């Protein structure tokens, strides 16, 4: 066998292996079905539920974990009724992951009259002992869930225990749009409880879902496109700023400084007005 024929044979073998892997992966993704019945991590075992009654919505299983460390916590939940007529504002929260530039977690938190706040964080739903893996997140491995929680849980977990940077931007939106956004996200949480879906790194993530929810409301405005700022959401605040969605007159670099909350979150960690004080940029 000549050198040329040997090289051609090796290429054919490698191509065959590649085709086999592609077919196997495609079959795995096509045949696998999402489920809500797995051995979940304790902090993600219970799904939130929203019960609508006119202008009121009762949210069941609002998470309010008490953390000692990232991995040591007491799982706690409560139910609460919100008046949709008292919703005031929505905030866009960006948590860049410290190790790598670009990847980040994003979520929304809603403010009601009376300094009342509720967060909705779209996440992978982990089984016991699992951690996030980028490759698995792209091949229909993790289920998707909407974590509905108060800020003493989802904000403090990130700023005070993970010690990731957390930016909380007030968004520019009409009250009726904020109300519709809140309602639509809770209805999707209800739907996922009955019809589970897989998280997917490219089209079903925390940020892509937020974009989809916002685009539902932008009937008369250009749709927010998917792009690098969506797939690398540490930069998504720049996209929101350029679209005029952040409620500020500051340049983006100054807005990041103003709405960086970590120092205030540490200072007021045990204060009963934690949520209000982390928003006070004069503190």
Helices and strands as residue ranges (DSSP letters): H 3-31, G 42-44, E 49-53, E 56-63, E 66-67, E 73-74, E 77-83, G 84-86, E 87-96, E 104-112, E 116-125, G 136-138, E 143-149, H 151-156, I 157-161, E 167-170, H 175-194, H 206-217, H 228-231, G 233-235, H 236-242, H 252-258, H 262-267, H 274-278
